Amino acid sequence: MRLIALLLIGIGLSGCVTSTATYEPASEANLKPRDRELLSKVPYAKATIPEPYRRHIVQYHRKEAPGSIVVDADSRFLYYVLPEGKAIRYGITVGEDALAFSGIAKVQRKAEWPTWTPTQAIKERLGPSIPNQVTPGPHNPLGARALYLYAGGKDTLYRIHGTNQPEYIGSAVSSGCIRMTNEDVIDLYNKTKEGTVVVVLAPKQGDSPTNPQVAARMPDRLLPF
């Protein structure tokens, strides 16, 4: 198991700003006893997350309904839409395959401390050392929570999940889906219901210094939880 953990930390999964702030986890009020137990055993060092990629409330320009999720892979942000033109903005890690799906999907399944079953494509790319299945826990690349997205009744194979590599938040690495810190994905999971609409923006449709279509600094304020 230790060998698998070290291997998975190194390969990651699924499929700018220079100022930094010390990473501060979410309040333990969001954590269940099992979360506290497993997060106390994480196989990675305490990470420093760039300040813009820590959780903020921001002004939000788009028109998605409150309770919707918007993924902006270009800028490495995920938004949970709030009422009155605001949103919670989370920093994310994206992979090459994160741009393979764009459009509108729904959260059809949610899982706490999910099992990871690598696809055949992942096994072919990463080699025979990849196990057929990884049990739940802090060594698992899916982390503490996973949201499974479906469109037209079919699995998109696109996931929003935790990570055992929080140091890569704000980056594009390896291949895979959308990764969040375990504390942030627990927070999002608690806010999200099955059936939640998820809008995945196509490339060059998200926020950038020259195309501020998603959010604006209000100024941002760090959430106290």
Secondary structure, DSSP 8 states (H G I E B T S, - for coil): -HHHHHHHHHH--------EEE-----GGG--HHHHHHHTT-SS---EEEGGGS-EEEEE-S---TT-EEEETTTTEEEEEETTTEEEEEE-BB-GGGGS--EEEEEEEEEES--B---HHHHHHH-TTS-S-B-SSTTSTTTTEEEEEEETTEEEEEEEE--S-GGGTTSB-SS-SEE--HHHHHHHHHH--TT-EEEE--TTSS--TT---SEEEEEEEE---
